[in-house]
Amino acid sequence: MEVLKQALAVGTPEDILALRVEVEGLRNGKKLFATYSVLDRYDRRRGVSAMARTTAYPCTSIAVLLARQMLTQKGVVPPEKIARDPKMFRFVLSRLGEHRINVRTQYRELGS
């Protein structure tokens, strides 16, 4: 714990974020396996950590969806519900891309 405290006391931590999500489901009646991967780094130009970038930008994207009345569900809406709507999912991914956060996607059909 002391080593971590010392490391954080040096200054702004320059972090790296690695995320991989694997999903199995149906698309057009076919079993599909999808992988989404993100590798993001501290933004030196803006002084924003990778963790902040990959949490704040999706949140602001949802705020834009609300402002444009594209998200009409009431109450707490978990991200996985938003991701089920292809139009909203593409919108969030495109906004991430605008901030140079690239989500690599791979799809593979599974046998029946």
TIKEPA-994444 format. One record per atom (N, C-alpha, C, O, CB): residue in three letters; y, x, z. Coordinates in steps of 0.001 Angstrom, whole numbers, padded with zeros to 6 digits, always signed. Glycine has a CB too. Layout:
BEGIN
ALAYXZ ...
//
This chain:
BEGIN
MET-001186+000821+000000 MET+000000+000000+000000 MET+001260+000872+000000 MET+002237+000556-000678 MET-000007-000937+001205 GLU+001231+001941+000744 GLU+002391+002835+000822 GLU+002686+003468-000536 GLU+003850+003632-000901 GLU+002156+003931+001874 VAL+001648+003822-001282 VAL+001825+004412-002614 VAL+002517+003418-003527 VAL+003404+003791-004295 VAL+000465+004842-003218 LEU+002120+002153-003452 LEU+002734+001116-004276 LEU+004203+000931-003908 LEU+005051+000821-004794 LEU+001977-000210-004123 LYS+004510+000896-002627 LYS+005905+000765-002176 LYS+006754+001912-002709 LYS+007879+001699-003161 LYS+005977+000727-000634 GLN+006221+003117-002656 GLN+006963+004281-003143 GLN+007184+004198-004652 GLN+008261+004521-005153 GLN+006219+005577-002789 ALA+006161+003766-005358 ALA+006283+003653-006809 ALA+007325+002619-007196 ALA+008086+002839-008138 ALA+004939+003293-007429 LEU+007378+001500-006493 LEU+008341+000449-006804 LEU+009755+000830-006374 LEU+010726+000323-006936 LEU+007928-000852-006134 ALA+009884+001703-005398 ALA+011196+002107-004910 ALA+011897+003083-005852 ALA+013097+003320-005710 ALA+011063+002728-003541 VAL+011169+003650-006807 VAL+011720+004641-007720 VAL+012775+004026-008631 VAL+013721+004714-009012 VAL+010609+005268-008553 GLY+012645+002790-008980 GLY+013583+002138-009889 GLY+012912+000949-010540 GLY+011913+000426-010046 GLY+014094+003122-010959 THR+013473+000539-011641 THR+012927-000605-012359 THR+011533-000274-012869 THR+011362+000682-013624 THR+013850-001012-013527 PRO+010543-001047-012467 PRO+009190-000761-012958 PRO+009050-001134-014437 PRO+009426-002225-014867 PRO+008144-001522-012120 GLU+008508-000209-015177 GLU+008232-000482-016587 GLU+006772-000875-016682 GLU+005880-000034-016582 GLU+008556+000759-017507 ASP+006541-002155-016874 ASP+005178-002668-016825 ASP+004599-002896-018213 ASP+005275-002763-019234 ASP+005138-003955-016038 ILE+003348-003237-018204 ILE+002623-003621-019410 ILE+001779-004845-019047 ILE+001232-004927-017948 ILE+001726-002432-019964 LEU+001682-005773-019963 LEU+000906-006979-019712 LEU-000171-007102-020786 LEU+000116-007028-021980 LEU+001819-008240-019690 ALA-001396-007288-020352 ALA-002516-007511-021267 ALA-003149-008845-020891 ALA-003476-009079-019727 ALA-003571-006332-021202 LEU-003319-009707-021868 LEU-003877-011036-021641 LEU-004853-011358-022761 LEU-004588-011101-023935 LEU-002756-012109-021559 ARG-005972-011919-022376 ARG-006958-012373-023369 ARG-007493-013712-022894 ARG-007962-013843-021764 ARG-008130-011325-023563 VAL-007417-014700-023766 VAL-007911-016045-023471 VAL-008990-016367-024488 VAL-008781-016223-025693 VAL-006756-017115-023505 GLU-010131-016799-024005 GLU-011238-017195-024880 GLU-011503-018678-024672 GLU-011609-019154-023541 GLU-012529-016348-024594 VAL-011606-019399-025783 VAL-011774-020842-025736 VAL-012891-021253-026692 VAL-012993-020749-027810 VAL-010450-021565-026091 GLU-013711-022164-026230 GLU-014756-022729-027076 GLU-014527-024232-027141 GLU-014318-024882-026117 GLU-016195-022390-026531 GLY-014569-024777-028349 GLY-014343-026212-028488 GLY-014685-026700-029879 GLY-015358-026015-030649 GLY-012906-026553-028165 LEU-014213-027890-030186 LEU-014457-028504-031485 LEU-013166-028573-032286 LEU-012102-028883-031751 LEU-015058-029906-031317 ARG-013275-028280-033572 ARG-012163-028457-034505 ARG-012748-029033-035780 ARG-013627-028442-036406 ARG-011396-027102-034780 ASN-012246-030189-036145 ASN-012743-030886-037345 ASN-014258-031070-037290 ASN-014948-030951-038303 ASN-012358-030107-038619 GLY-014759-031360-036097 GLY-016179-031626-035923 GLY-017065-030391-035880 GLY-018285-030517-035787 GLY-016639-032499-037007 LYS-016483-029204-035945 LYS-017261-027964-035917 LYS-016985-027209-034617 LYS-015860-027186-034117 LYS-016925-027075-037146 LYS-018053-026588-034083 LYS-017887-025755-032894 LYS-017133-024489-033269 LYS-017434-023836-034269 LYS-019260-025408-032260 LEU-016159-024162-032454 LEU-015301-023025-032754 LEU-015091-022183-031501 LEU-014973-022714-030397 LEU-013949-023498-033320 PHE-015047-020887-031679 PHE-014731-019954-030606 PHE-013413-019290-030990 PHE-013303-018704-032067 PHE-015888-018888-030383 ALA-012411-019379-030114 ALA-011099-018808-030397 ALA-010746-017783-029327 ALA-011055-017957-028148 ALA-010020-019914-030469 THR-010098-016722-029763 THR-009605-015689-028857 THR-008116-015494-029124 THR-007687-015339-030268 THR-010393-014346-029038 TYR-007343-015504-028047 TYR-005908-015247-028113 TYR-005634-014007-027269 TYR-006019-013951-026101 TYR-005066-016487-027611 SER-004969-013013-027861 SER-004707-011756-027161 SER-003228-011413-027223 SER-002577-011570-028256 SER-005544-010615-027761 VAL-002711-010940-026087 VAL-001320-010504-026005 VAL-001290-009138-025330 VAL-001964-008912-024325 VAL-000439-011541-025224 LEU-000507-008242-025892 LEU-000234-006961-025270 LEU+001277-006780-025341 LEU+001836-006622-026426 LEU-001015-005771-025978 ASP+001932-006804-024197 ASP+003392-006731-024180 ASP+003841-005646-023217 ASP+003159-005341-022238 ASP+004008-008091-023789 ARG+004996-005071-023507 ARG+005538-003983-022690 ARG+006955-004302-022237 ARG+007629-005173-022786 ARG+005519-002660-023471 TYR+007372-003584-021241 TYR+008733-003659-020725 TYR+009729-003515-021869 TYR+009566-002642-022722 TYR+008974-002571-019655 ASP+010756-004357-021901 ASP+011793-004305-022926 ASP+012942-003451-022392 ASP+013772-003926-021617 ASP+012288-005746-023316 ARG+012980-002196-022811 ARG+014003-001259-022306 ARG+015403-001677-022729 ARG+016354-001538-021960 ARG+013718+000163-022805 ARG+015531-002182-023931 ARG+016858-002550-024450 ARG+017508-003625-023591 ARG+018709-003578-023326 ARG+016751-003038-025901 ARG+016709-004587-023161 ARG+017239-005688-022357 ARG+016957-005532-020862 ARG+017528-006252-020043 ARG+016661-006993-022841 GLY+016081-004597-020508 GLY+015741-004390-019107 GLY+014919-005535-018527 GLY+015110-005937-017379 GLY+016997-004210-018299 VAL+013991-006058-019350 VAL+013184-007208-018924 VAL+011718-006789-018894 VAL+011198-006231-019860 VAL+013393-008437-019876 SER+011062-007068-017769 SER+009654-006693-017627 SER+008765-007537-018544 SER+009134-008636-018958 SER+009206-006850-016163 ALA+007606-007003-018843 ALA+006637-007733-019668 ALA+006216-009021-018968 ALA+006037-010054-019614 ALA+005398-006854-019966 MET+006057-008959-017645 MET+005669-010157-016902 MET+006755-011229-017016 MET+006449-012405-017213 MET+005405-009814-015419 ALA+008006-010828-016893 ALA+009103-011799-017021 ALA+009160-012366-018433 ALA+009357-013567-018615 ALA+010453-011145-016660 ARG+008988-011508-019430 ARG+009046-011953-020829 ARG+007963-012984-021135 ARG+008215-014000-021783 ARG+008904-010755-021774 THR+006764-012703-020660 THR+005637-013566-021020 THR+005528-014814-020152 THR+004679-015669-020405 THR+004357-012789-020930 THR+006370-014929-019138 THR+006417-016174-018362 THR+007687-016954-018677 THR+007634-018173-018840 THR+006340-015876-016850 ALA+008821-016275-018766 ALA+010093-016972-018979 ALA+010214-017560-020388 ALA+010667-018693-020544 ALA+011250-016021-018725 TYR+009815-016806-021407 TYR+009999-017311-022771 TYR+009148-018553-023065 TYR+009643-019470-023720 TYR+009663-016219-023771 PRO+007904-018621-022616 PRO+007183-019894-022791 PRO+007851-021039-022029 PRO+007893-022167-022520 PRO+005730-019746-022325 CYS+008372-020755-020832 CYS+009046-021806-020046 CYS+010292-022318-020769 CYS+010529-023524-020828 CYS+009432-021272-018646 THR+011083-021397-021316 THR+012275-021848-022033 THR+011899-022581-023319 THR+012632-023463-023768 THR+013187-020658-022353 SER+010780-022226-023903 SER+010302-022950-025089 SER+009974-024397-024740 SER+010259-025312-025513 SER+009062-022254-025686 ILE+009377-024594-023578 ILE+009055-025955-023126 ILE+010347-026727-022866 ILE+010429-027918-023163 ILE+008171-025922-021842 ALA+011355-026051-022312 ALA+012644-026710-022095 ALA+013252-027163-023418 ALA+013845-028238-023499 ALA+013613-025770-021363 VAL+013102-026337-024453 VAL+013603-026716-025785 VAL+012816-027917-026316 VAL+013401-028837-026888 VAL+013497-025516-026777 LEU+011497-027911-026130 LEU+010685-029065-026547 LEU+011165-030345-025861 LEU+011252-031398-026492 LEU+009191-028821-026227 LEU+011473-030249-024579 LEU+011991-031407-023840 LEU+013339-031851-024395 LEU+013566-033043-024604 LEU+012122-031078-022346 ALA+014233-030895-024632 ALA+015568-031215-025135 ALA+015502-031874-026511 ALA+016311-032745-026828 ALA+016424-029950-025201 ARG+014543-031458-027316 ARG+014372-032035-028662 ARG+013512-033299-028643 ARG+013224-033876-029692 ARG+013742-031002-029600 GLN+013113-033715-027473 GLN+012284-034899-027256 GLN+010949-034826-027995 GLN+010400-035843-028418 GLN+013035-036136-027690 MET+010441-033602-028141 MET+009122-033402-028741 MET+008030-033548-027680 MET+006885-033864-028003 MET+009035-032013-029418 LEU+008383-033320-026432 LEU+007464-033478-025310 LEU+007891-034728-024562 LEU+008938-034755-023915 LEU+007460-032213-024370 THR+007074-035752-024656 THR+007459-037052-024099 THR+006642-037456-022880 THR+006909-038499-022282 THR+007327-038111-025150 GLN+005648-036649-022498 GLN+004829-036979-021341 GLN+005675-036901-020077 GLN+006573-036066-019972 GLN+003611-036035-021242 LYS+005387-037760-019137 LYS+006120-037799-017872 LYS+005358-037040-016797 LYS+004138-036894-016878 LYS+006363-039253-017428 GLY+006079-036556-015789 GLY+005456-035889-014653 GLY+005089-034450-014965 GLY+005638-033831-015876 GLY+004225-036645-014219 VAL+004161-033940-014197 VAL+003707-032555-014373 VAL+002804-032487-015604 VAL+001823-033222-015713 VAL+002952-032038-013098 VAL+003150-031603-016512 VAL+002371-031437-017742 VAL+001877-029987-017770 VAL+002661-029069-018009 VAL+003232-031786-019037 PRO+000583-029781-017528 PRO+000070-028402-017538 PRO+000119-027803-018944 PRO+000025-028528-019935 PRO-001376-028364-017003 PRO+000267-026485-019028 PRO+000377-025830-020334 PRO-000784-026134-021279 PRO-000597-026208-022494 PRO+000474-024349-020141 GLU-001981-026309-020720 GLU-003118-026571-021611 GLU-002983-027898-022341 GLU-003537-028054-023429 GLU-004413-026555-020822 LYS-002259-028861-021769 LYS-002011-030122-022478 LYS-001048-029904-023635 LYS-001210-030490-024706 LYS-001451-031187-021516 ILE-000058-029069-023418 ILE+000901-028765-024485 ILE+000189-028020-025610 ILE+000449-028270-026787 ILE+002093-027925-023940 ALA-000703-027110-025249 ALA-001425-026318-026252 ALA-002357-027169-027104 ALA-002737-026754-028199 ALA-002221-025220-025573 ARG-002732-028347-026626 ARG-003613-029220-027425 ARG-002892-029843-028607 ARG-003530-030295-029558 ARG-004194-030321-026552 ASP-001574-029870-028554 ASP-000781-030418-029660 ASP-000441-029272-030605 ASP+000348-028399-030243 ASP+000527-031132-029138 PRO-001015-029252-031807 PRO-000816-028115-032721 PRO+000652-027818-033020 PRO+001037-026653-033118 PRO-001536-028378-034016 LYS+001464-028845-033163 LYS+002877-028636-033490 LYS+003608-027946-032330 LYS+004376-027008-032546 LYS+003556-029985-033823 MET+003366-028410-031112 MET+004017-027789-029956 MET+003483-026375-029724 MET+004245-025469-029386 MET+003807-028648-028695 PHE+002178-026189-029903 PHE+001568-024872-029723 PHE+002175-023867-030707 PHE+002534-022754-030322 PHE+000032-024954-029910 ARG+002287-024263-031974 ARG+002892-023381-032984 ARG+004354-023078-032646 ARG+004829-021963-032859 ARG+002798-024024-034385 PHE+005061-024082-032118 PHE+006458-023896-031753 PHE+006587-022820-030669 PHE+007415-021916-030784 PHE+007070-025226-031270 VAL+005771-022919-029625 VAL+005821-021935-028534 VAL+005453-020549-029066 VAL+006106-019564-028722 VAL+004863-022344-027375 LEU+004418-020465-029898 LEU+004031-019164-030464 LEU+005143-018580-031329 LEU+005382-017372-031301 LEU+002746-019303-031294 SER+005823-019426-032094 SER+006895-018920-032959 SER+008066-018407-032124 SER+008690-017408-032483 SER+007375-020023-033926 ARG+008371-019082-031013 ARG+009443-018624-030128 ARG+009062-017301-029464 ARG+009916-016434-029280 ARG+009754-019690-029057 LEU+007795-017142-029107 LEU+007347-015862-028560 LEU+007539-014762-029605 LEU+008002-013666-029290 LEU+005858-015942-028114 GLY+007180-015067-030841 GLY+007347-014103-031934 GLY+008799-013687-032122 GLY+009077-012535-032456 GLY+006817-014687-033228 GLU+009726-014616-031908 GLU+011147-014292-032013 GLU+011561-013246-030984 GLU+012527-012512-031192 GLU+011988-015551-031842 HIS+010836-013181-029886 HIS+011109-012201-028827 HIS+010162-011008-028916 HIS+010015-010253-027956 HIS+010989-012860-027445 ARG+009529-010845-030056 ARG+008599-009738-030309 ARG+007405-009740-029356 ARG+006906-008684-028966 ARG+009330-008415-030197 ILE+006960-010929-028991 ILE+005712-011070-028240 ILE+004720-011659-029223 ILE+004813-012832-029584 ILE+005877-011981-026936 ASN+003777-010847-029653 ASN+002828-011286-030667 ASN+001513-011717-030027 ASN+000913-010993-029233 ASN+002582-010171-031688 VAL+001095-012898-030393 VAL-000183-013432-029928 VAL-001159-013313-031096 VAL-001010-013979-032120 VAL-000050-014934-029425 ARG-002155-012455-030923 ARG-003187-012299-031960 ARG-004225-013386-031764 ARG-004700-013611-030651 ARG-003850-010877-031908 THR-004570-014049-032835 THR-005573-015109-032750 THR-006746-014776-033658 THR-006584-014261-034764 THR-004965-016481-033130 GLN-007923-015085-033155 GLN-009147-014926-033949 GLN-009989-016169-033741 GLN-010140-016652-032619 GLN-009942-013625-033548 TYR-010535-016680-034832 TYR-011392-017865-034777 TYR-012759-017537-035375 TYR-012873-016796-036351 TYR-010737-019056-035530 ARG-013775-018106-034767 ARG-015118-017883-035284 ARG-015904-019190-035090 ARG-015927-019767-034003 ARG-015825-016662-034558 GLU-016541-019632-036173 GLU-017384-020821-036079 GLU-018674-020469-035369 GLU-019242-019398-035583 GLU-017678-021410-037476 LEU-019134-021376-034521 LEU-020382-021190-033816 LEU-021461-022053-034463 LEU-021171-023112-035020 LEU-020222-021531-032322 GLY-022677-021603-034387 GLY-023795-022400-034918 GLY-023953-023687-034120 GLY-023541-023765-032962 GLY-025114-021589-034885 SER-024545-024685-034741 SER-024668-026002-034071 SER-025704-026051-032994 SER-025895-027093-032368 SER-024986-027051-035064 
//
